[in-house]
Amino acid sequence: MTTPMKIKIFRKLIPRYEKTDLSYCALLHLAAAMITLNEVMIIYG
């Protein structure tokens, strides 16, 4: 599964409900960090 497909799991990011670009960017970074952490936990278990 590619990263854009994984980001679709975070439903709040798709319709972009955030009022500011900074808030949206922060949520996008948080989602990416959570995806990365999940991948690392799977690899190093």
Steps between C-alpha positions, in 0.01 A plus 500: 500500500644839403517800729221698328274197541595481868427870548146438369444301820511831685160620379535850638787572261312424180221764504730755668283640779783703652471877469868581460773351288719467808242283678459279194878467462531406868236228464670371188833478684332326794342243267836439331668455837235253613535301176878495537482393863259222410737377226799505737305304763412238240861467384668498842203356685 
